[in-house]
Amino acid sequence: MRKPKCNISFEKRNIADTDQRKQLKEIVYKVVSGVLNDSCSQIVSQKIKESGLNGFEVNVIFTDDDSIREINKEYRNIDRSTDVLSFPINDFMYGDGEIDIFNSNEETQNLMLGDIIISVPTMKKQADEYGHGKDRECAFLVCHGMLHLLGYDHMNEEDEKQMFKHADDILNSIGFIR
C-alpha cells in the first residue's frame, strides 16, 4: 500500500514556528503510517486493496484551545476545550466495515478517513503533566484520533483497554515510548 496522504494544516498563525511545524508534520506521517500498518487496520487495509483504491487520506488540523472549544461545543454540545477531536467519514467498527468508494478523493483515489483536530496548547500542557516530551504527546493524540477514525472507541472499560493497548503497541513500535 502507498504512503498515506496527510493533509496537515495549522489553523492559527502563531500555533507553531517553522521548525515546530516541520516536526509536527513528521510525527503525523510517522504515526498515521504506524496505525495503518498495524493489525488494528488490517481488515480495512485489505478491503482498500480489493476495492481498487490506492490507500488512505486523513486531515490533521492543529489549532488552539478557543477554536477546539468552539468545535467541541458545536458538534458535541460540550462547552470546554479538549486535547483532540476526531470526525470519521466512514462507519467502521474496530477497524472493519464497508468501503464506500464515494468517500474517496477522486484525484488520489484514496479513501478519506476524516479529520483529526488537535489543540497545541493542551498538547504541550499534557506533555508536561504526564512527564514526557511534546513529540510523544503529539504522537499519542494523532494515534488516538486515527483509532477513532477506524471505529475504535472508549465508551466502556473493555473498549478503552483495547483502544489504549493498540495505541501503546503502535507508539512503542514506531519509537514513541512512554
N, C-alpha and C positions, 0 to 999 in steps of 0.2 A: 504494500500500500504506500502511496505517496505521502510525503510530509504534509501534515495538516495545514490548512490555511488559517492563520490567526490574524484577524483584523483588530489591531490594538490602537486605542485612542486615549488621549488624556484630555478630559473634559475641561479642566481649568489650566490656564497657562502656568501658574505657579505651583502646580501639584508636584512637579519633579524637574530637576535641572537636566541638561542634556545627557550627562553620564548616568544619572539615575534612570532616565527613560530607557536608555540602551540596556542597562542591567535588568530592568523590569521586563522588557521585551524578551530578552534571552531566557529569563526564568519562565515566562509564559510559554514560549515554544518548547522548552525542555519538559515542563510539566504536562502540557497538553499532549505531547508525543508520548510521554511516560504513561499517561492514563489510557491513551488509545492503543498502546502496545501491551497493556496489562490484561489479565484474564477477565477483569470486570467488564471489558468492552468487546470481548472475543466474538460473541454471538452477533452483535450489531456489525462489527467489522466484517464478518463473513457474509452477512446479508448485503452489505455495501458492495462487496466484490461481485456477488451473484446478481445484483441489480444493474450492474454496468456503470455505476457511479465511480468517480475517481478516489474519493476519500471524504474527509470531514472539513467543516469550516465552523469557526467559532468567533464571536465578537467579545473582546475583553475591553472594558472601559474603566479607567482609573479616574476617580473623582474625589470630592471632599465630603465631609460629614453632612453639610447642609443639603447638598444635592442628593445623597443617598437617603437622607431622611425624607425628603420630598417624594422620592420614588417609592420608598417603603410605605409612606402614608397613602399615596395614590393607588398602589397596586395591592397592598396587603392590609390596609387600614391600621397600620401600626405607626404611630406618630413618634418615632425615635430613629436615630441613626443606627446603623449596624455595620458589620465588617464587610459582608459580601451578600449579594443578591444574585440569584440565577433565574433566568427566564427561558425554559426549554421550549423549543418549537415542536418537538416530536413527543409522542405519548409512550416513551419507553418505560419499562418496569425492570429494574435490576439488570440493566444492560441488554435487554431484549425487547423486541417489538417489531411492528411492521415498518418497512421503509417506504415512505411516500415520496416518490420522485418529484412531486410538486413542491416539496420542501428543499429542493436543491437549487443551487446557484446555476443559472443557465450557462454562464460563461465558463465557469470552472468545472462544472459537473460534480461538485462536492455537495454532500448532504449538509445542510445548515443545522447545527445543533442548537444554537440560541445565543443568548447574551449572558455574560458574567460581569457584574459591576462591583468594583472594589473601592472602598474608602481608604485612601492612602494615609490620612492622619490616624484612623483607627488601626490600620495595619501596623503602623510604627509604634503606637501606644501598646498594642497587644504584644508585639515582639519584646518590648521592654518588660511588660508584666510577666510574660512566660519565660523570660530569661534566655531567649535565643535570638538569632540575628533577624534582621528585616527580610533578608533573602528567604530564609526558612519560613517566615510568616507569610510572605507573598506566595511562596510555593504551596503552602498549605491551603490558602484561600482559593487559589486557582484550581487546585486539585479538588477541593470541596465543591466548588462551583461546577467543575466538569462532571463530578459524580452525580450531582443533581440533574445536569443536562442529560445524563444517561439513565435517569429514572431511579436513582438511589435516594433514600431519604432517612431521616432520623426522628420519625414521629413516635416511635416506641423504642423500648430498650434493645430489643433484638435487632431491629433495623439499624439503630445507632451503632451497635457493636460491629455489625457487618460493614457499614459505611466507613467508620473510623479505622477498621482493620485494613480495608482496601487503601485508604489514604496513607496509613503508616507504611504499608508494604510498598506502595508506589513511590512515596517520597524517599524511603530508605534505598530503594533500588536505583534512584537517579541522584543520590548523594545529598539529599536534604534531610540529614539525620537530626533527630530531636536532641 
